Each structure stands twice: as structure tokens, then as C-alpha cells.
Amino acid sequence: MSEAFDRRVVLRNVAANLASGAAAAVLAVFLPPFLVRLLDRDTYSVWALLLQLGAYTGLLSFGLQTAIGRFVAHAEARKDPAQSDAIVSTAVAALAAAALVAVVITVGLAAAMPRLFPDIPPFLQSEARTGLLWVGGSLAAGLPFVAVSGVFTGLQRTEIAAAIIVGSRLVTAAALVAAAASGYGLVSMAKVFAVVNLLTYAAQWAALRWFVPALNLSRRNVSGKSLRELVDYSTSLAVWSFAMLLVSGLDLVLVGRFDFAAVGAFAIATGLVNLLQGGQGVVMNAFLPVAAALDARGDRAGLKRLLLRTTRWNLLSLGVALGVYGLIGRAVLDAYVGAAYVADVASILSILLLAATIRLSMLPYNIVAIGTGDHRRIILSPLAEGICNLLASAFLGWRFGAIGVAWGTVAGGLVGVGFHLWLNLPRSPRLGVGLGTFASEAFVPAVIAVIPVMLVAAIDGSGVGGGAGGMTATVAALAFVVLAWGFALESGERRSIVSGMKLR
């Protein structure tokens, strides 16, 4: 296999992953502006809750897609089709059992909806329960088909799975808009959502049989040995998934419990923040193989430079996002969701952006730690962040509604960063960076530069700043630029920027 071919395969897979992420953004970011104009506020809020509750079924995949991809790639390299047959067959059996559990949980949630969310209007309660059965049931039915994506990942044919996902998301978006415009209500939308999901699973199965005809899926190939291998590999991934559920996955449910009227606004704000977090993750993940290569060479000086530079630039890029939002965010949101939602979305979004900036400030450390194989040492941080996030959001949500839930996310982010700085970083000697060096040469200077735009987000979210934009946001943006240039960037980085500007 030539180097050029390898490069093309990698680029093809990266493009496929980006396409899948963009397709997911269609439902999270580009669909809400249509639905908020076609549905009344209560109906849209219930729809957002149905999607969130249904999405919990995905937690029962336990990270098996990644595990399947790893073992299939390993078997492919060893020319061992029997191992692929055993791994995939066992995974499908395990996921089928998980699907049954997911269906039971969905039925239980549907029955409990009036008690969980007593503020849902009575005329929507029956539709909400029926809609959840369609949404959650269809997503539960898709758990065994997680294995299909894992197989294509392992074979480095992610473009096949991505093409199906992209097509499915586009069809789902168009069908949901049509169903909402028809005026038939939540159940109609839920049925459309379910039907498209079932057709997607059929397409995935057909693609698997067409492109991987040699794969032998059979009950006879299910083995305890393969199950133990899958469980051993997936345990840490499942813990990470559970931690991420605690970090943000329960926030919308808490809002539905304590402040149902704000569910729609909170869902819209969450979708926009997730877009920022996903984009930041894609950029930072590009440095994972760099960290792995430096670690393989034992280049601690290189790892140190990588961590310090990516930490500074990651925080400064988040500062840019906050600064731009402070300057033009309210105007963009007005066009995005309209006057009925803009005030509520803006206040919640300001706080969630502040929380995201805090949480993502240590993202480069996470990436470098994973690249060096130290990821198992940092598992306490997301768990601590998640537990704090849940407790703070529940308490503050009970006291202050949706705004309180958002501030609970800020509290959780601070705890997560604290764990990284004072517990994990000192336990990562392979990175060649002590806490003092990390703080003085990267983290603290970048945080100082970002503080002005973070304060604007905090003020806007508190409701005392009169909304984003105006003189305060302008002064904060200018202060950020001055501090970033004179304090956070190294002299060599400033020279590189100036040289790049002159070349243009």
C-alpha cells in the first residue's frame, strides 16, 4: 500500500466525517428556524423534548461502534475474516439486547411524561406520549445497525456510511418541515421521523450486504471471548459517554421539568453551542496523531510546545467566537429565530457560550493526553464535571429556571478545569509540562485575554446588560484584541502573523 494511497484514504475519511457532522447540524441548527415559525411555542418545546429523550437510547450503544471499527481493522490487517465475523456478530447480538432495553425505557418514559413534565399543556400530553413512542422506538430499533457504521470505519470506507447518514438527515429535515407545515401535529412529525429512520436502517443493511458480502453474521459466531474483548475496550468509552450525559445531556430535561416555557429557547441555544464545540473538536482532533507521533519518538520538548501553543490558540479562537457574538449575536439571532424567541435564546446562549469556553479551555490537554495514551488517567475530570453540572443545574434550575440550568453548566465546567489543572496535569509527566509552566506560558495569559469577552457573555446572560452588542461589547472586543496581541501571543507568533499579512 503506497503512501499516496494512504493519504487519499485518510483525506477521504476526514471528508466523510465532516460531511456526517454537517448533516447532523442540519437537524440541530438549520431546522429550528423553520419549525419555530411553523409550530406554536408549546408544541416546539415538546418536540425538542421528544428528540432529547429519544436520543438517550444512543447511550446504550456503549461505544461499540468505535470498538467494532478497531477490531475489524485489526482483523483486516491480519487477514482474519473469522475474527471479523465473531466480533460483528457478537456486537449485533449485544446491541439487539440493548435495543430491547431501550424500548422498555422508552415505554416507561412515555408513561411517566405527565409526572416528569407537569407543565406540558394537557392537550399536548397524549400527543407527547405517543410521539415519544415513535421517536424513541425508532431510535432504539437502530441500535443493532450501529455495527454497520463500525464495520465501514474498520474497513476505512466511512464514506459509505456517511453518504447514507447525509441523505437520511436531509430527507428527515425536509419531511419534518412538510409535516409541520401540514398542521397535523406532533404525532405526524414523530411518525415521519420514525419512518425515515427505519428506511435508513434498511439502506445501511443493504449497503453492508452489497459492499461486504463476505461478512458472515450468524448466531453461531457469537462468542463469549468476543464479548469480553468488546466490553474491555468499550468500558472507558462508556464511562466518557455517561460523563457527557451528566455534563449536558440532562439539561434540557431539567428545563422541561422546572421551566417548560423555555424548553424551545434552550434547545435552540444548545444546538448552536454544540456546533461551536463540534467545530472546535474537529480542529483540535487534528493534533491527536501529531501528539502520538511525538510520544512515540520520546520527544517531550515537542509535546510541551504542542500543548502550550494549542492551548493558547484554542482559547484565543474561543475568544474570537465570544467577541463576534457580543458584537452581532443579537442581530443574527433575530433573523435566525425571530422576535418571539430572540430575547430568551440570547440570554441562555450567552451563558452556554461562557460555559463552553471554560469547558473547552482544556480541550488541547485532553487531545494530547489521548495521543500519548494517558486518557485513562483523566477519566475523573469529566465524571466530576458531570456530577457537579447535574447537581448545580438541578438546584439552580429549581430556583431560577432555564437560566439557572445554564449557570449550572458553568459551575460544572469550572470543576472540570480545576480537576485537569490540579489533579491530571501533574499526573501526566510524559507531556513534559508542569503546572507552573502550563499556567504561566499558556493558560493564564490566554485566559486574561479572553476575560473581557467572557464578562460580556456573563453580563448578557444575567439580564442586566441589555443584550449583546453596543458599546460594552465593542470595548470588550478591542480589549481582547489588545491583550491577545500584547500578552497572550509569543513574539514569534506575532512575527508570523505580520509576515502573513504582508504576503497578502
N, C-alpha and C positions, 0 to 999 in steps of 0.2 A: 504494500500500500504506500503510495508516494506521499511526500509531504504536501504537495499541492492539493492532492485529493483530500487529505485530512483537513486542510484549511477550508476547502469548499464545504465539506461536511459540517464543520463547526459553524461556519457562517450561515449555512442553510438552517441548522438547528436554532441558532440565535434568532434568525429572522422568523422562524416558526414560533418561537416562544414569544417574541414581541407581538406577532400577529394575534396569538391567543390572548395575550394581555390586553391588546387593543380591543379585541372582541368582547372581553369581559367588561371593558369600560363602556361599551355601547349600552349595556343594561344599567350600569351604575351611574353613569354621567350623562349620556346623551338621551336616554329615555325619559328621565324625570321631567324635563321641561315640557314634554308633550302631555304626560299623564297629569301633571298638576293643573293643566288647563282644560283637561277633559273630564276629570273626576272632582267631586267636591272634596273638601279638606278631610273629612272623616273617612271617606272611602279610600282616599290615597293613603292615609295613615294606616288603615287596616291592611291594605295591600303591602305596604312596606314591612309590617309586622309578619305577614304570612311568608314573605321571602326570607326574612331573618330566621324565623322559626324552622322553616323548611331546610335552610342551609345547615342547621345543626346536624343533619343526617351525615354530612360530609365528614364530621369528626370521627365517625365510625369506620372510616377507611384506614385509620391508624397509620397513615404514612406509607401504606403498602404500595402505592404507585411508584414511589421512589425506590422502595426495596425491590420490586419486580424489575424495574429498569436496571438496577445494579446487577442482580443475579442473572438476568437474561443476557446482559452484555458480557458477563463473566463466562457464561456457558457458550456464547457465540465465539468468544476468543479461544476457548478450549475445544471448539468443535464437539460439544457435548449436548446434542439435542435432548437426550433423556433428562438432563438436569432442567432444561427449559420447560419440558413437558410437566415435570414434577412440581417445579416452583409455581408455574402459572396455574396448573390445575388446583393445587393446594390453595393458592391465593384466591381463586374464583370461589372455591368452596367456603373459605373463611369469610369472604365478602358477601356471599349469599346469606350466610348465617347472620352477618351484621345487618343485612337488608331487612331480615325478618324482625330483628330487634328494633330497627329504625321505624318500621311500620307500627309496631306496638307503641313506641314512644310517641309517634305522630298521632295515633288514635287517642292516647292519653292526654296529649296537649290539646287536641281539638275538644275533648270532653271538658277539660278544665278551663277553657278560654274565658267563660263568663266570670270565673273566680280569679283568674290571673289578671284579667284586664277588665275590671268592672266598669270603666268609663267608656268602653265601646258602646255606642248608641244601641238600644235594644233592637231596632230594625235591622242592624248590621250583624247582630250576634250569630244568627243562624247561617248567614252567608259566610261569615268569618270561619266558622267551624267546618262547613262544607268545603270552602276554599282551601283551608289548611290540609284537609284530607287529600285533595287533588294535588296541591303543590308538594307537600311533604311526602305523599305516597309515591309520586313520580320520581322525586329526587332519591328516595330510598331504593326504588327499583333500579336506579342507575349505579348503585354501589358495585355490583359484580363487574360492570363494564369499566371501572377504574383500571382493571387489569389490562384492558386493551391499550390504553394510553401508556401504561408501564411497559408493555411489550414493544411498542413502537419507539419508546425512548431508549430501551436497551438495544434495539437494532439500529439506532441513530436514524430513524425515519420519522422524526417528530413532525415533519411537515404534513404527513398523512392525518395524524390525529388533530393537528392544528387546523387543517382545511375543514374537517368536519365540525370542529368547535366554532370556527369563524362563521361558517354557513348557518349553523344552528342558532348562534346569537343574533345574527342579522334577521333570520326568519322569526325568531321569538320576538324581537323588538317590533318588527312590522306587524306581526299578528296581535300583539298586545295593544298597540295603538289602534288597530282596526277594531278589536273587541271593546276597548274603552270608548271609542267613538260611537259604537253601535248602541251604547246605553243599556246593555243587558246586565251590567253589574259585575260584582266580584267573582261569582261562580263561573260566569262565562270566561272571564280572564284566566281564572285558575285552570279551567278545562283546556283552554288554548295552550297555556304554559305546559300542562301535562302532556298533551298530545305531541307537541314539538319535542319534548324531552324523550318520549317513547320512540319517535321516529329517529331521533339522534342515536339512541342506543342500537336501533336496528341497523343504522348506517355504520356504526362502529363495528358491530359484529360482522357485517358483510365485508368491511374493509379488512378485518383480521383474517377472515377465511380466504379472501382474494390475494392479499399480499403475503400472508404467512401460512400457506396451505399445509406445510409440513408440521406445524404445531399440533400436537395430539392432546386435546383436552379430554380427560376421562376421569371418572371416579376411581379407576384403578391406579391412576397416577398420583392421587392424593396420598401424602405420606406425613407421618409424624416428624421425620427428620427435616423435611422442607418447612413444615410449620414452625419448628423450633428455630430454624435459620431466619425465617421471616420475622418472627417475634423478636429475636435477639437484635436484628438490625433495626427494626422499626420502633423499639421501645423509646429511645431518646427522641425520635421524631414525633411520637405520640405525645410525649411529655411537652415538647415545644408547642404542638398544636393545642393541647389543653391550656397551656400558659397563655397562648394568644387568644383563646376563647375568654379567659378571665380578663385579659388586658382590654379588649374592645368588643368582643363578640356578644356580651350580655348587655351592653349599654343601651341599645335600642329597646330591648325588653324591659329594662328598668324605667326608661322613659315612658313606655306604654303602660307600665304599672302606676307610675307616680304623676305623669303629666301627658296624658294621651293626646291632648290637643297639639302638642309639639312634636309628635312622632314623625310626621311628614318632613318638617323642617330639619329635624335631627338626622333623618335618613339621607336627605339631600346633602347636608354638610358632611356627613360621614363618607359618602361616595366621593366627594371632591377631595377630602383629605386622603382617602385611600389611593386616589390617583397620584397624588404627590408622593406618598410613601412607596407606592409601587414603582414609580419612575426613579426615585432615589435608590431603591433596592436594585433595579436593573443596572444602574450606573456603577454602584459600589460592588456588585457581584462580579463585575469585570476584573476586579483586582484579586479575586479569590485564587485563580490559578497563578497569578504573579506571586502571591504570598506562599503558595505551595512550592513553587519553584525555588524561591529564596530559602525556604526552610530546608528543602532537600539538599541545597548546597551548603547549609550551615551558615548562611550569610546574615548574621544578626544585625550588622550595621545596615544592610539593605532593608531588613524588616523594620528597623527603627525608622529609617527615612520614610518608608512607605506608610507606616502607621501615622507618623506626625503630619505628613503632607495631606494624606486623605482625610484626616480628622479636621484639619484647618479648612480645606476646600469644601468638605461636606457641610460643615457648619455655616460657612460663608454662602454657599449656594442656598441653604435653607433661609438665611438672612435675606437673600435677594427675593425669594418667594414671599416672605413676610412683608418686605418693603413694597413690592409690587401690589400685593393685596391691600396694604394700607392706603396706597395712592389711588387705585382704580377698582378695588374689590367691590365696593357698594354699587358702582355703576354697572359693572359686569353682571353682578348678581341680579340687579333689577331687570336687565334684559334676559337673563337666564331663567328666572322663575317667576318674575312679575311682582307687582306691588303687594299682592296678598301674602307672599312668603318672604320677601326680601329682608325685612327687619329681623324676623326670627332666625332665618338662616344665617344672616351676617353675624349676629351675636354669638350663636353656637359655633359657627365656623371659625371665628376669631380665637376662641378658647381651644378648639380642637387643633388648630394650626399651631398654637403655642405648645400644646401637649406633644404634637408630632415633632416639633423642633427639639424639644427636650429629649424625647424617646430616641430620635434618630441621631442625636449628637454622638452616641457611642456606636453607631452602625459600623463605621470602619473598623473599630476594635473587634466587633463580632465577626466581620468578614475575615480579618487577618487571623483571628483565633481559630476559625473553622479551617482556614487554609493550612494552618500549622498543626491541626489535629487536636487543638485544645478545647474544642467546643463542649465536650462533656463536663469540663470544669466550670463552665459558666451557666449551667442549667438553672442554678438557684436564682439568678437575676430575673429572668422572665417569670418564674414562679412567684418570687417576692413582689415583683411589679404587678402581676396579675391579681394576687390576693389583696394587695393594698388598693388597686384600682377598683376591685369589686366592692370591698368594704366601704371605701370612701365614696364611690359613686352611689351605692345603696343609701348610705346615710345622708349625703348631700342631696341626692335626688328626692328623698323623702322630705327633706326640709325645704328645698328650693326648686324642685322640678328639673326640667331638662338642663338648665344652666348648671345646676348642682352636679348632675351626672357628668357633664363635660369637665367641670373642675376636678371631679374625682379622677379623670384620666390624667390631668396634670399632676395630681398627687402621686399616682402610680408611676408616672414617668420619672419623677424626681427620685423615687425609691429605687427604680431600676438603674438609673445613672449612678446613684450612690453605691449600690452593690458592685457595679462594674469598677468604680474608681477605688473603693477601699477594700474590696474583697477579691475581685477577679484579677485585676491588673497586677497586683503584687504576686499572684499565683501563676503568672504567665512569664516565667523567666526566658522562655525561648524567643520572645519578641524583642528582647534586649532593651526594653524601655521601663524605667522605674516610674513610680507615681509622680515624683517631683519633676522629672524631665518632661513627662507627658503633659503635666499641668502647665508648667512654665513655658514650654516651647510650642504648644499646640492648643490645648483645650481652653485654658484661661484667656489667652489673647483673642481667640475666635469668639468665645462667649461674650467678652467685653464688647467686641464689635457688634454683636448681634443684639445686645441688650436693648438699645433704643427701639428697634422694630418689634422686639418681644413685648416691651412695655406698651406700645400702641395696641397690640393684639389684646393684651390683658385689660387695658382701659376700655377698648371697644366691647370686649366680652362682658365687662362689668356693667355696661349700660350707662356709664357716666361720661363717656367721651363723645356722645352724639353721633356715633357711627364712624366707620373708616373713612379716610380721606381728609382733606383740609390741611390747614397749616401745621397741625401737630404731626400728621403722617409725613408731610414734606420735610419738616425739620428732622424727624427721626430717620428718614431715608438718607438725607445728607450726612447726618451724624454717623450712620452705618458705613457709608462710603469712605468718609474721612478716617474712621477708626480702623476699618478693614485695610485701607491702603497704608496707613502710617504705623499701625500697631500689630495687626494680625499677619500680614504677609511678610515673608522674608525678603531681603534686598534682592536676592537672585530672582525671586518670583516677580517682584516689581519690574526688574530689568527685562524679564521675558515678556511681560505684558506690554511694556513700552515698545520693545522691539517688534512685537506682533502688530501693534497699532501702526508703526512706521511702515511696515511692509504693506499694509493695506493702503 
